[in-house]
């Protein structure tokens, strides 16, 4: 319930602090006194859109603060938002600056407007003069039936399943698009990869081939030079150079008996001879291995031509880069195959999600179908008590495209004569719509845990005995919950447990609780107008005693 409301510098309200009791709370006042402003302030603190026009002339900002009782659903929202939720009271505050910027608080902690709006669904249900238009709203009709049938959690599950299905479809669509693109390029990528794969590329191959090609192309010249070098080291006529070095070493050995330092020279000559022998052998080996091979030269040049062609085709400058291109193309080819597997798995997942959503739709449909008849009968009974003795009211389920709320659409059918009911929005008058909405709210309040109800001139378009019966019905609702009724009808105002008067003085709106005498005077004004007669006072007293 709403315990208190504090308003500062909000439009025409300078300063207002008031508390409210349980039961039926009546709010009345002359036209233009500011009842709608008071309701606007309450809507603001519950998350309504803020703008600079709400800021009054006294300061550069306005403040609205409201204190509510806190039940389990409200506590759950606060815990989910990591907000304090100790005790049994919830304090909401909203400030609006002259720039139009607003700030919101819950239990003195900053919160987003979306959190306020989520909380408001569990705190206050405001029924405005124009809310009868909601009877034309498919979602409102669905929510009303689901609330009666106890389908709220099931519908939430269905909504989550629908969102999961939509996400699954999006994922599948993305994968299918990627697969289509991969398939378009797969043949091209596969051909390029196969050509590189067949080339059997090896690191360092190009450099080795280029060196070999140079040797093969100059084989005759190389062999001629090697032969000349070999002949110089081992001439056919005369003693070999190494033999001469051996003889020189012997002579130095003899002389070293007289000059010991010559032993070092002997060792150096011996080392030089051995090195020359090794060089001569290596030259001979290379010379023997070197031969002109036109066939091998052709093979090497063909291989080089292939490598140069592949590097040019792929826009790279080395075999290493070609190998990297080959591996990348292989990944792309394999990715297409992997994507096919992912698409198949995603399709299975979508089908599973679709079946899960369908099962929830079916469960919702069955539960709604079982409740629709009793729901319609309960509202019809309320209408019979509001001077619509012959009224028919039916709740009809029809198939619809599956979605977040299931696979049904809900229609409200009405007839004031008891014959051929049709769409309520097309057949009900303004007064009948008001009574239908009141009957609907009364049913919901009786069988569900609704928050505080605010009726903003629910009695529009009715008078006489009907107004009295509407007042009785609103009063009956006030026995089980807190109900605010903003009204111009004395028959309704007399039913309240408390009565607040909204008035305007020098352009400033104020609200005050009426005592017993004040209630009599206000009811008399509502009965007779600005000139209060003794008869109106007597009538007001009689109404209060009923």
C-alpha positions in Angstrom: 0.0 0.0 0.0 0.9 3.7 -0.3 1.8 5.1 3.1 2.8 8.6 2.2 3.3 11.1 -0.6 5.6 14.1 -0.5 5.6 16.6 -3.3 7.8 19.7 -3.6 7.7 22.4 -6.4 5.8 20.1 -8.8 3.8 22.2 -11.3 1.2 24.0 -9.2 2.0 22.1 -5.9 4.4 24.1 -3.8 4.8 21.7 -0.9 2.7 18.7 0.1 3.2 16.0 2.6 0.4 13.6 3.4 -0.1 10.1 4.7 -2.8 7.6 3.6 -4.6 4.8 5.5 -5.7 1.4 4.3 -9.1 0.7 2.6 -10.9 3.1 0.3 -9.4 6.6 0.1 -11.6 9.2 -1.6 -10.0 12.2 -3.4 -12.3 14.9 -4.6 -12.2 18.6 -5.6 -13.6 21.1 -8.0 -12.7 20.8 -11.7 -9.3 22.3 -12.3 -8.3 22.1 -8.6 -5.4 19.9 -9.5 -6.5 16.3 -8.9 -4.8 15.2 -12.2 -1.6 17.0 -11.0 -1.6 14.9 -7.8 -2.0 11.8 -9.9 0.8 13.0 -12.2 3.2 13.4 -9.3 2.5 9.8 -8.2 3.0 8.6 -11.8 6.3 10.5 -11.9 7.7 8.7 -8.9 6.6 5.4 -10.4 8.7 5.9 -13.6 6.6 8.1 -15.9 8.4 10.3 -18.4 9.8 13.5 -16.9 10.1 16.9 -18.6 11.1 20.4 -17.6 7.4 21.5 -17.5 7.0 19.6 -14.3 9.3 22.0 -12.4 7.3 24.7 -10.5 8.4 28.3 -10.1 9.8 28.1 -6.5 13.1 26.3 -7.2 15.2 25.0 -10.1 14.0 21.4 -9.5 11.0 19.4 -8.2 11.0 16.4 -5.9 8.4 13.7 -5.5 8.8 11.0 -2.8 6.5 8.1 -1.9 6.6 5.4 0.7 5.1 1.9 0.0 4.9 -1.4 1.7 7.3 -4.0 0.4 6.2 -7.5 -0.5 8.2 -10.5 -1.8 8.0 -9.5 -5.6 9.3 -6.0 -4.8 12.0 -7.4 -2.6 13.1 -9.7 -5.4 13.4 -6.8 -7.8 15.5 -4.8 -5.4 17.8 -7.8 -4.7 18.2 -8.4 -8.4 19.2 -4.7 -8.8 21.5 -5.0 -5.8 19.5 -2.4 -3.9 18.9 -2.3 -0.1 15.7 -4.1 0.9 15.8 -4.3 4.7 12.6 -3.8 6.6 9.1 -3.7 5.2 9.0 -0.2 3.6 10.2 1.0 0.2 11.0 4.7 -0.3 11.0 5.9 -3.9 12.2 9.4 -4.9 12.3 11.2 -8.2 13.8 14.6 -8.9 13.5 16.6 -12.1 15.7 19.6 -12.9 14.7 22.6 -14.9 16.7 21.2 -17.8 14.3 18.3 -17.9 16.9 15.8 -16.6 15.7 13.5 -13.8 17.2 11.3 -11.2 15.6 8.3 -9.5 16.2 6.7 -6.1 15.0 3.6 -4.3 15.7 3.4 -0.5 18.1 6.3 -1.1 20.2 4.5 -3.7 20.3 5.7 -7.3 18.3 3.5 -9.7 17.3 3.6 -13.4 13.8 4.6 -14.5 13.4 1.1 -15.8 13.7 -0.3 -12.3 11.0 2.2 -11.1 8.8 1.0 -13.9 9.3 -2.6 -13.0 8.6 -1.8 -9.3 5.5 0.1 -10.2 3.8 -3.0 -11.6 3.8 -4.4 -8.1 3.0 -1.2 -6.3 0.2 0.8 -7.9 -2.3 0.2 -10.7 -3.6 3.5 -12.0 -6.9 3.4 -13.8 -7.3 6.7 -15.6 -10.4 8.1 -17.3 -9.1 6.8 -20.7 -8.0 3.3 -19.5 -11.2 1.8 -21.0 -9.3 2.1 -24.3 -7.1 -0.7 -23.0 -10.0 -3.0 -23.6 -8.9 -2.7 -27.2 -5.4 -3.7 -26.4 -4.7 -7.3 -27.1 -1.9 -7.5 -24.6 -4.0 -6.1 -21.8 -6.8 -8.6 -22.4 -4.2 -11.4 -22.5 -2.6 -10.2 -19.2 -6.0 -10.0 -17.5 -6.9 -13.5 -18.5 -3.5 -14.9 -17.5 -3.6 -13.1 -14.2 -7.0 -14.8 -13.5 -5.8 -18.2 -14.8 -2.5 -18.0 -12.9 -0.5 -18.1 -16.2 1.9 -15.3 -15.5 4.9 -17.5 -14.8 4.0 -19.8 -17.7 3.7 -16.8 -20.0 7.1 -15.5 -18.8 8.6 -18.9 -19.6 7.0 -18.8 -23.0 8.5 -15.3 -23.6 11.9 -16.5 -22.6 11.5 -19.6 -24.9 10.4 -17.3 -27.7 13.5 -15.0 -27.2 15.7 -18.1 -27.1 14.1 -19.4 -30.3 14.6 -15.9 -32.0 18.3 -15.9 -30.9 18.7 -19.5 -32.2 17.2 -18.5 -35.6 19.5 -15.5 -35.7 22.5 -17.6 -35.0 21.3 -20.2 -37.7 20.8 -17.4 -40.2 24.3 -16.0 -39.6 25.8 -19.5 -40.0 23.9 -20.2 -43.2 25.0 -16.9 -44.6 28.7 -17.6 -43.7 28.3 -21.1 -45.2 26.8 -19.7 -48.4 29.8 -17.3 -48.7 32.2 -20.1 -47.9 30.6 -22.4 -50.5 30.8 -19.6 -53.1 34.6 -19.3 -52.5 35.2 -22.9 -51.7 35.8 -24.1 -55.2 38.2 -21.2 -55.9 40.0 -21.7 -52.6 40.1 -25.5 -53.0 41.7 -25.2 -56.5 44.3 -22.8 -55.3 45.1 -25.0 -52.2 45.3 -28.1 -54.3 47.8 -26.5 -56.6 50.0 -25.4 -53.7 49.6 -28.8 -52.0 50.7 -30.6 -55.2 53.8 -28.4 -55.4 55.2 -30.1 -52.2 56.7 -26.8 -51.0 59.8 -27.0 -48.7 61.5 -24.3 -46.7 64.8 -23.1 -48.3 64.1 -24.9 -51.5 64.2 -21.9 -53.7 67.7 -20.8 -52.6 69.1 -24.3 -53.0 67.6 -24.6 -56.5 68.9 -21.3 -57.6 72.4 -22.3 -56.4 72.2 -25.6 -58.2 70.9 -24.0 -61.4 73.9 -21.6 -61.4 76.3 -24.6 -61.1 74.6 -26.7 -63.8 74.5 -23.7 -66.2 78.3 -23.2 -65.8 79.4 -26.9 -65.4 82.0 -26.8 -68.2 83.6 -23.7 -67.0 83.7 -24.9 -63.4 85.3 -28.3 -64.5 87.9 -26.5 -66.6 89.0 -24.3 -63.7 89.0 -27.2 -61.2 91.2 -29.3 -63.5 93.7 -26.4 -63.8 93.9 -26.0 -60.1 94.2 -29.8 -59.6 97.1 -29.9 -62.2 99.0 -27.1 -60.4 98.8 -28.9 -57.1 99.7 -32.3 -58.7 101.5 -31.7 -62.0 102.0 -34.7 -64.3 105.7 -33.8 -65.1 108.1 -33.4 -62.2 107.7 -33.9 -58.5 104.5 -32.8 -56.9 104.4 -29.6 -54.9 103.7 -31.5 -51.8 106.7 -33.7 -52.4 108.9 -30.7 -52.7 107.5 -29.5 -49.3 108.4 -32.8 -47.8 112.0 -32.6 -49.0 112.3 -29.0 -47.7 111.1 -30.2 -44.3 113.8 -32.8 -44.2 116.6 -30.3 -44.9 115.2 -28.0 -42.2 115.2 -31.0 -39.8 118.9 -31.5 -40.4 119.7 -27.8 -39.9 117.7 -27.7 -36.7 120.5 -29.8 -35.0 122.5 -26.6 -35.2 119.8 -24.0 -35.0 116.9 -25.2 -32.8 114.5 -22.5 -33.9 114.3 -24.1 -37.3 112.2 -26.9 -35.8 109.2 -24.5 -35.8 109.7 -23.9 -39.5 109.8 -27.6 -40.1 106.5 -28.1 -38.3 104.9 -25.2 -40.3 106.1 -26.8 -43.6 104.7 -30.1 -42.6 101.3 -28.5 -41.6 101.2 -26.7 -45.0 101.9 -29.9 -46.9 99.1 -31.7 -45.1 96.7 -28.8 -45.8 97.7 -28.8 -49.5 97.1 -32.5 -49.7 93.6 -32.1 -48.2 92.9 -29.2 -50.6 94.1 -31.2 -53.6 91.8 -34.1 -52.5 88.8 -31.8 -52.1 89.4 -30.2 -55.5 89.6 -33.7 -57.1 86.4 -34.8 -55.4 84.5 -31.7 -56.5 85.9 -32.0 -60.0 84.9 -35.6 -60.2 81.4 -34.8 -59.0 81.0 -31.9 -61.4 79.5 -32.8 -64.7 77.3 -31.2 -67.2 73.7 -32.6 -67.0 71.3 -30.9 -69.4 68.4 -33.1 -68.1 69.0 -32.1 -64.5 69.4 -28.5 -65.5 66.0 -28.7 -67.3 64.4 -30.3 -64.2 65.8 -27.5 -61.9 64.7 -24.7 -64.2 61.2 -26.2 -64.5 60.9 -26.4 -60.7 62.2 -22.8 -60.4 59.7 -21.7 -63.0 56.9 -23.3 -61.1 57.9 -21.6 -57.8 58.3 -18.2 -59.5 54.9 -18.6 -61.1 53.2 -19.6 -57.8 54.9 -16.6 -56.0 53.7 -14.2 -58.7 50.2 -15.7 -58.7 49.8 -15.4 -54.9 51.6 -12.1 -54.7 54.4 -13.2 -52.4 58.2 -13.1 -52.4 59.3 -16.4 -50.9 58.4 -20.0 -50.5 57.9 -19.4 -46.8 55.0 -17.1 -47.7 53.7 -19.6 -50.2 53.6 -22.2 -47.5 51.6 -19.8 -45.2 49.2 -19.2 -48.1 48.7 -22.9 -48.6 48.0 -23.4 -44.9 45.5 -20.5 -44.8 43.7 -21.8 -47.9 43.5 -25.2 -46.3 41.9 -23.6 -43.2 39.3 -21.9 -45.4 38.5 -25.1 -47.2 38.2 -27.0 -43.9 36.1 -24.1 -42.4 33.4 -24.6 -45.0 33.2 -28.3 -44.0 33.1 -27.2 -40.3 30.4 -24.7 -41.0 28.2 -27.4 -42.5 28.5 -29.3 -39.2 27.7 -26.1 -37.2 24.7 -25.3 -39.4 23.3 -28.8 -38.9 23.8 -28.5 -35.2 22.2 -25.0 -35.2 19.2 -26.4 -37.1 18.7 -29.1 -34.6 19.0 -26.6 -31.8 16.4 -24.3 -33.4 14.0 -27.3 -33.8 14.5 -28.2 -30.2 13.8 -24.6 -29.1 10.8 -24.5 -31.5 9.4 -27.7 -29.9 10.0 -26.3 -26.4 8.2 -23.0 -27.3 5.3 -24.9 -28.9 4.9 -27.0 -25.8 4.7 -23.9 -23.6 2.2 -22.4 -26.1 0.1 -25.5 -25.9 0.2 -25.5 -22.1 -0.8 -21.8 -22.1 -3.6 -22.4 -24.5 -5.0 -25.3 -22.4 -4.8 -23.3 -19.2 -6.4 -20.2 -20.7 -9.1 -22.2 -22.3 -10.1 -23.8 -19.0 -10.2 -20.3 -17.3 -11.8 -18.2 -20.1 -15.4 -19.3 -19.3 -15.2 -18.7 -15.6 -13.4 -15.4 -16.1 -16.1 -14.1 -18.4 -18.8 -15.3 -16.1 -17.2 -13.6 -13.1 -17.0 -10.2 -15.0 -20.6 -10.8 -16.2 -21.8 -11.2 -12.6 -20.2 -7.9 -11.7 -22.0 -6.2 -14.6 -25.3 -7.6 -13.4 -24.7 -5.8 -10.1 -24.0 -2.5 -11.9 -27.4 -2.1 -13.5 -26.6 -4.2 -16.6 -29.0 -6.9 -15.7 -29.1 -8.5 -19.1 -25.5 -8.1 -20.0 -23.5 -10.9 -21.6 -19.7 -10.9 -21.3 -17.6 -13.6 -22.9 -13.9 -14.3 -23.1 -13.0 -16.0 -26.4 -9.6 -17.5 -27.4 -8.6 -17.6 -31.0 -5.5 -19.0 -32.7 -2.8 -16.5 -33.5 0.7 -16.6 -34.9 3.0 -18.0 -32.2 5.0 -15.4 -30.3 6.2 -14.4 -26.9 2.7 -14.6 -25.3 1.8 -17.9 -26.9 -0.2 -18.9 -29.9 -3.6 -17.3 -28.8 -5.3 -14.0 -29.1 -8.0 -13.0 -26.5 -11.2 -11.2 -27.4 -13.7 -9.7 -25.0 -17.3 -10.0 -26.3 -20.2 -7.9 -24.8 -23.9 -7.4 -25.2 -26.0 -5.2 -23.0 -29.2 -6.8 -24.2 -28.2 -10.4 -23.7 -28.2 -11.2 -27.5 -25.4 -11.7 -30.0 -22.3 -10.4 -28.1 -19.6 -8.9 -30.2 -16.4 -7.0 -29.7 -16.6 -4.9 -26.6 -14.9 -1.9 -28.1 -17.6 -1.7 -30.9 -20.7 -2.4 -28.8 -20.2 -0.8 -25.4 -21.1 2.8 -24.6 -18.8 5.0 -22.5 -20.7 4.3 -19.3 -20.8 0.6 -20.1 -17.0 0.6 -20.7 -16.5 2.2 -17.3 -18.5 -0.5 -15.6 -16.8 -3.2 -17.6 -13.4 -2.0 -16.5 -14.6 -1.6 -12.9 -16.0 -5.1 -13.0 -12.8 -6.4 -14.4 -10.7 -4.7 -11.8 -13.0 -5.9 -9.0 -12.7 -9.5 -10.2 -8.9 -9.2 -10.4 -8.6 -7.6 -7.0 -10.8 -10.4 -5.5 -8.9 -13.3 -6.9 -5.3 -12.0 -7.3 -2.9 -10.0 -5.2 -3.1 -6.7 -7.0 -1.2 -3.7 -5.8 -2.8 -0.4 -4.6 -5.6 0.6 -7.0 -6.1 4.2 -8.2 -9.4 4.9 -10.0 -9.3 8.2 -11.8 -13.0 9.0 -12.3 -14.0 5.4 -13.0 -17.6 6.6 -12.6 -17.5 8.8 -15.7 -20.7 8.5 -17.7 -22.8 7.0 -14.9 -25.1 8.4 -12.3 -28.0 7.6 -10.0 -28.3 4.0 -8.7 -25.5 2.9 -11.0 -23.2 5.3 -9.4 -24.3 4.1 -6.0 -23.6 0.5 -7.0 -20.2 1.4 -8.4 -19.4 3.1 -5.1 -20.4 0.0 -3.2 -18.3 -2.1 -5.5 -15.2 0.1 -5.1 -15.8 0.2 -1.3 -16.0 -3.6 -1.3 -12.6 -3.7 -3.0 -11.3 -1.4 -0.4 -11.9 -4.1 2.3 -9.2 -6.3 0.9 -6.8 -3.7 -0.4 -5.9 0.0 -0.6 -8.1 1.8 -3.2 -7.9 5.4 -4.2 -11.0 6.8 -6.0 -10.8 10.2 -7.6 -14.5 11.0 -8.1 -17.1 13.7 -8.7 -20.0 11.5 -7.5 -21.1 11.9 -3.9 -22.5 8.3 -4.0 -19.0 7.0 -4.5 -17.3 9.6 -2.2 -19.6 8.6 0.7 -18.3 5.1 0.7 -14.7 6.0 1.6 -12.8 5.2 4.8 -10.9 8.5 4.4 -11.6 11.6 2.2 -9.0 14.0 0.9 -9.9 17.4 -0.7 -7.8 18.9 -3.5 -8.2 22.6 -3.7 -6.5 25.5 -5.4 -5.8 28.9 -3.7 -4.0 31.7 -5.6 -2.9 29.3 -8.2 -1.4 26.8 -5.8 -2.7 23.3 -5.4 -3.0 21.8 -1.9 -4.4 18.5 -0.4 -5.9 18.0 3.0 -7.6 15.2 4.9 -11.2 16.0 5.8 -12.7 15.4 9.2 -16.3 14.4 9.7 -17.7 17.9 9.3 -15.4 18.5 6.3 -16.7 15.4 4.6 -20.3 16.5 5.1 -19.5 19.9 3.6 -17.7 18.4 0.6 -20.4 15.9 -0.1 -23.0 18.7 0.1 -20.9 20.7 -2.4 -20.8 17.7 -4.7 -24.6 17.4 -4.4 -25.6 21.0 -4.8 -22.7 22.9 -6.3 -21.0 26.0 -5.0 -24.2 27.1 -3.1 -24.6 24.5 -0.3 -28.2 24.1 0.8 -29.5 22.7 4.0 -31.1 19.9 2.0 -27.7 19.1 0.4 -26.2 18.9 3.9 -28.9 16.6 5.1 -28.5 14.4 2.0 -24.8 14.3 2.6 -25.2 13.2 6.2 -27.7 10.5 5.0 -25.2 9.2 2.4 -22.5 8.9 5.1 -24.7 6.9 7.3 -25.5 4.3 4.7 
